Amino acid sequence: MLAAAGRLGLDVEVIDRPAAASLASAAELLGITPADIVKSLVVRRKAGEYLFVLVPGDAQISWPKLRAAAGANKLVLPPADEAFEATGYARGTITPLGSTRAWPVFAAPDIQGRRVSMGAGEHGASLFVDGDALLAALHATVADVTEPLP
């Protein structure tokens, strides 16, 4: 993951952190807000074709908005083993950086203009990066693809 970040010209900081029971707990341990944690989700477009969706921790995917942005009629979260096969990362550690394949990336606009934390490819580690630099390096499609958590 660090090598992939370097190839993309990203300045990242990886820190070890204790296990957290929830995203809110992880944010507290890191001294940030839940909105500053970016969830990296892998979504199946069709068999063998995926995309990454980057969502702030205080939001969730809006499936109708994501389908419209991706130009897809059906999108689903694959089972954990399929997500691992598609990315090389276990759930909770997924990041588009260093994925086994560079799938298209869709990102919520709330990631722009802030320093964010996200999965670092392994449990117990968090990656910090400038959101704007991350989105530019990944050639992310920035679109309103979220809705507030219930």
N, C-alpha and C positions, 0 to 999 in steps of 0.2 A: 504494500500500500504506500509506504514512504517513497519507494522508487517511482511508482506511478505518479505520485504527487510531484516529485522532482522533475520528471519528464514533462509534466504539464506546466512547470514553472510556478507551482504553488508553494507558498511559504506556509507550512503547517507546523503545529505544535501538538504532540501527542503526550497526554499525561495519563498516568495510572490512577485509577479511582477504585474505591471499594464497590462491591456489588450493591445495587440499589433495587429496592422492591418495586419501584414505580418510576415513571418519567419525572414526576414532581420531586421524588427523593433524589434522583440523579441530579436534577437541576440544583437542588439545595446543596448537595455535596460539592458541586462544581462552582457554587456561588453565582449562579446565573438564573434567569427566569426560564420557565418551560418553553416559552416562545423562542428562546435562543438555542434550543436543542432541535436539530433537524432530524426528523425520522426519514431514513432512506428505505423506501419500500420498492420491492420488485413486483411488477404486475405482468401477468401473461396477456398478450394481445391475441395470440393464436398458438397452436402447437409449435414449440421451438422458437417463438418470437416474444420478446419481453421488452419492457421499458422500466426505467427507474422513475420514481415519483418522490420528490423532496418536499416534505411537509413540515412546517413548524410544529413543535411539540404541543402547542395549545390548539391545534386544529386536526381535522381528519380529512381524508379524501372525500370530495364530492364526486360520486361516480358519474352523474350526468355531465358535470363540468369537465371531468377528465376525458370522458368519451368524446365530447365535442372537441376538446383541444387536440386529442390524439387522432381524431377522425376514425373512431372505431365504434362499432355497434355493441361489442361485448368485450369487457375487460374483467379479469378476476385475479384475486390474490392466489398464487399457487401454494400447494402444500409446502411445508418446510423443506422436505428433501428435494423437491423440484426447484425451489428458490436457491438452495445450495448448489445444485447442479448448474443453474443458470448464471450464478455469480461467483461461486467459490467461497462464499461466506455464509455462516450460520445466521439464522434470524437473531436479531438483536445486535449484530455486528456488521450488517450489510452496509456497504458503501460503494458508490460507483467508481471510486478510486482503486484501481488494481483489480477490478472485476475480471473474470475469465473472458468476458467479451464487453466491448464498449457499446452497451445498449443505449438507445435514445434516452435523454433525460428531460423530464418535465418538472418544473419547480414553481412553487408559490412565490408571488412577488414579495411577500413579507421577508424573504431571505435576503433580499437586496438591502444594502446600506447598513449592514451589521456584521459583527464577528459572530460566527456560529460554532456550535459544537455538534459533532455527529459521530456515528460509529467509526471505529478505527480498524475494523477487520478482525478484532478479537475481543473476547469478554474482558472486562476490567480495564479497558482503555478508552479514552475519548480523544477525538481529534478536534482541534480548533483551527479555523481558517476564516479568512475574509469572505463573506458571502458573495460579494460582487466578483471577486477573483475566481471563486469556485464555479459560479454559473458561467462565466466567460470561458474558463478553461474546459468545461464540459460541453460547451456549445448548447447549453440548456435552453429549452423553450420555456420562457417565463410566461405563465398564464394563471388565471384565477382557477385553481383546481381543488380548492378546499372549502370547507364549511366549519363553523365552530363545533367543538366537542359538545355533546349533549349535557 
